[in-house]
Amino acid sequence: MARLRIMSVSSFGGSFARLGPMRKPRFHGKLPGMTTSVTVLGLGYVGLPTAALLASRGLRVHGVDTSAAVRATLAAGRSHIAEADVEALLERALRAGLFTLHAEPPPADVFVIAVPTPLGPGHAPMLGHVLDAARALAPALRSGDLVLLESTSPIGTTARIAELLRGLRPELGEVHVAYGPERVLPGRILAELVENDRVAGGLTPEATRRAVAFYRLFVRGEVHATDAATAEMVKLSENAFRDVNIAFANELSLIAGRHELDVWRVIELANRHPRVNILKPGPGVGGHCIAVDPWFLAHGAPEAARLIPAARAVDAAKRAAVLEQASALCAAGERVICLGLAFKGDVDDLRESPALAIAAALAQRHPGLVVAVEPHLDAPPAGLEAPLLSLDAALELPGTLLVLTDHRVFARLPPAALAGRRIIDTRGIFRRPIVPHREENA
Ligand SMILES: NC(=O)c1ccc[n+]([C@@H]2O[C@H](COP(=O)([O-])OP(=O)(O)OC[C@H]3O[C@@H](n4cnc5c(N)ncnc54)[C@H](O)[C@@H]3O)[C@@H](O)[C@H]2O)c1
């Protein structure tokens, strides 16, 4: 049997070496030892770092993307995603001849599907990219291969892929199909790919075994074996948990507003209870995961899902409340300076961003009275009809500060820069630290 040569991270070099030496893969029987090549379909935030990491372990990796522009950029050794260390790893993988780019999937021992799963009309999951990827890889499949879905998907998608493949390649013996959800945090993707615990679930015990063994090639966290449908629901539950709990904090902020109470103080004091941990309110949740994935759960069992759609409705209500509060000021002739457009602090990601949605709606209602500051952008994004100013230039102007994103550069503004301003601080970045209990009662 051919032995797989595993390069340690440090032997691959680069700043990524700080992740330290890798755990040696644990081989179970002959199968994982035979994994020498992987085809990764979809080279975005999940697929590209995964492909580069696999190549850094000495595996032959075929990267497949339907976008010719993405393939060309990557072939030139440049990363099209802003993610720490990925470009360095990509360059080395290309130089070592371990990473090649393709429009059509080449044969491999393992196929990883990491393509988008957006929401369609009526909050229905759109599985077109996933099914296209499965159709595209079918001609390259060989008996005994492992097909691993990583895209966030509704329960039952892995089984649907297996059925599709069986229909397209009925002559094949066994093909193992499994689900391995990804839970990386943008900005820390490479580190989290290695360090996070993972869940891997096959449609059969053998598919599960192979998926677990595959992840153990590069994951230092625990790899938890389960079945495919459970793994699908685990991923969706994680993001629905975040959404529901942030919605609770936002609902508290709306209630506190009615009573003219400081919700941040309320939450901080409630969290002094040993079994309470309320999350932070804000202008709403964003990003392509938390604002999207809960719908995948609700869509599959609409009659059973009551809290999840309610949380989504609270999110919409909180966005609307922030918009109305700022709009009332504009209606009285006040300029509003929107601080931040990204969906969360210190990232440039505008996807599903409540900050961008609120700023854009405000500017549309009150032309000429709204300006925006987003340090990660050079020009206003599509849909925002308002000038984009530097923070310094914006602070030269009179007007209310509407804090929509908790970028550190905003939180560090000196008190003098804020003096005499009206501030709507949806993120609580300017609030004073909690007053010790004794003083609170004084
Ligand atoms: N980005 C994250 O932090 C994150 C975290 C966890 C899970 N996920 C999930 O992972 C999946 C991928 O997300 P992403 O952020 O990497 O997406 P992305 O948009 O960054 O990249 C997807 C890539 O797939 C390509 N593509 C589309 N259809 C294809 C096809 N049929 N064959 C080959 N390539 C195709 C696109 O051109 C694109 O380059 C989604 O289901 C997402 O919800 C993402």
The ligand as an SDF file (V2000), in Angstrom:
LIG
                    3D

 44 48  0  0  0  0  0  0  0  0999 V2000
  -17.6820   31.5850    4.9580 N   0  0  0  0  0  0  0  0  0  0  0  0
  -17.8330   31.0410    6.1490 C   0  0  0  0  0  0  0  0  0  0  0  0
  -17.3180   31.5420    7.1350 O   0  0  0  0  0  0  0  0  0  0  0  0
  -18.6460   29.7680    6.3210 C   0  0  0  0  0  0  0  0  0  0  0  0
  -18.6430   29.1480    7.5600 C   0  0  0  0  0  0  0  0  0  0  0  0
  -19.3570   27.9680    7.7130 C   0  0  0  0  0  0  0  0  0  0  0  0
  -20.0720   27.4470    6.6460 C   0  0  0  0  0  0  0  0  0  0  0  0
  -20.0770   28.0950    5.4420 N   0  0  0  0  0  0  0  0  0  0  0  0
  -20.8350   27.4970    4.3470 C   0  0  0  0  0  0  0  0  0  0  0  0
  -19.9230   26.9750    3.3760 O   0  0  0  0  0  0  0  0  0  0  0  0
  -20.4890   27.0820    2.0720 C   0  0  0  0  0  0  0  0  0  0  0  0
  -19.5460   27.8610    1.1760 C   0  0  0  0  0  0  0  0  0  0  0  0
  -19.4490   29.1730    1.6970 O   0  0  0  0  0  0  0  0  0  0  0  0
  -18.2760   30.1730    1.2870 P   0  0  0  0  0  0  0  0  0  0  0  0
  -18.3560   31.3060    2.2440 O   0  0  0  0  0  0  0  0  0  0  0  0
  -16.9980   29.4240    1.1220 O   0  0  0  0  0  0  0  0  0  0  0  0
  -18.7980   30.6280   -0.1520 O   0  0  0  0  0  0  0  0  0  0  0  0
  -18.0660   31.6000   -1.1880 P   0  0  0  0  0  0  0  0  0  0  0  0
  -19.1320   32.3510   -1.8630 O   0  0  0  0  0  0  0  0  0  0  0  0
  -16.9480   32.3170   -0.5090 O   0  0  0  0  0  0  0  0  0  0  0  0
  -17.3730   30.5950   -2.2310 O   0  0  0  0  0  0  0  0  0  0  0  0
  -18.0600   29.6460   -2.9540 C   0  0  0  0  0  0  0  0  0  0  0  0
  -17.3060   29.3850   -4.2530 C   0  0  0  0  0  0  0  0  0  0  0  0
  -17.9960   28.3140   -4.9330 O   0  0  0  0  0  0  0  0  0  0  0  0
  -17.9590   28.5750   -6.3320 C   0  0  0  0  0  0  0  0  0  0  0  0
  -19.0140   27.7760   -6.9370 N   0  0  0  0  0  0  0  0  0  0  0  0
  -20.3510   28.0160   -7.0520 C   0  0  0  0  0  0  0  0  0  0  0  0
  -20.9670   26.9690   -7.6190 N   0  0  0  0  0  0  0  0  0  0  0  0
  -20.0170   26.0430   -7.8870 C   0  0  0  0  0  0  0  0  0  0  0  0
  -20.0410   24.7480   -8.4660 C   0  0  0  0  0  0  0  0  0  0  0  0
  -21.1780   24.1860   -8.8550 N   0  0  0  0  0  0  0  0  0  0  0  0
  -18.8760   24.0820   -8.5940 N   0  0  0  0  0  0  0  0  0  0  0  0
  -17.7070   24.6340   -8.1940 C   0  0  0  0  0  0  0  0  0  0  0  0
  -17.6280   25.8680   -7.6370 N   0  0  0  0  0  0  0  0  0  0  0  0
  -18.7720   26.5480   -7.4750 C   0  0  0  0  0  0  0  0  0  0  0  0
  -18.1230   30.0770   -6.4270 C   0  0  0  0  0  0  0  0  0  0  0  0
  -17.6390   30.5670   -7.6660 O   0  0  0  0  0  0  0  0  0  0  0  0
  -17.2890   30.5560   -5.2250 C   0  0  0  0  0  0  0  0  0  0  0  0
  -15.9520   30.8380   -5.5960 O   0  0  0  0  0  0  0  0  0  0  0  0
  -21.8560   27.7350    2.2580 C   0  0  0  0  0  0  0  0  0  0  0  0
  -22.8380   26.7340    2.3750 O   0  0  0  0  0  0  0  0  0  0  0  0
  -21.6970   28.4670    3.5740 C   0  0  0  0  0  0  0  0  0  0  0  0
  -22.9410   28.6830    4.2160 O   0  0  0  0  0  0  0  0  0  0  0  0
  -19.3660   29.2270    5.2600 C   0  0  0  0  0  0  0  0  0  0  0  0
  1  2  1  0
  2  3  2  0
  2  4  1  0
  4  5  1  0
  4 44  2  0
  5  6  2  0
  6  7  1  0
  7  8  2  0
  8  9  1  0
  8 44  1  0
  9 10  1  0
  9 42  1  0
 10 11  1  0
 11 12  1  0
 11 40  1  0
 12 13  1  0
 13 14  1  0
 14 15  2  0
 14 16  1  0
 14 17  1  0
 17 18  1  0
 18 19  2  0
 18 20  1  0
 18 21  1  0
 21 22  1  0
 22 23  1  0
 23 24  1  0
 23 38  1  0
 24 25  1  0
 25 26  1  0
 25 36  1  0
 26 27  1  0
 26 35  1  0
 27 28  2  0
 28 29  1  0
 29 30  1  0
 29 35  2  0
 30 31  1  0
 30 32  2  0
 32 33  1  0
 33 34  2  0
 34 35  1  0
 36 37  1  0
 36 38  1  0
 38 39  1  0
 40 41  1  0
 40 42  1  0
 42 43  1  0
M  CHG  2   8   1  16  -1
M  END
$$$$
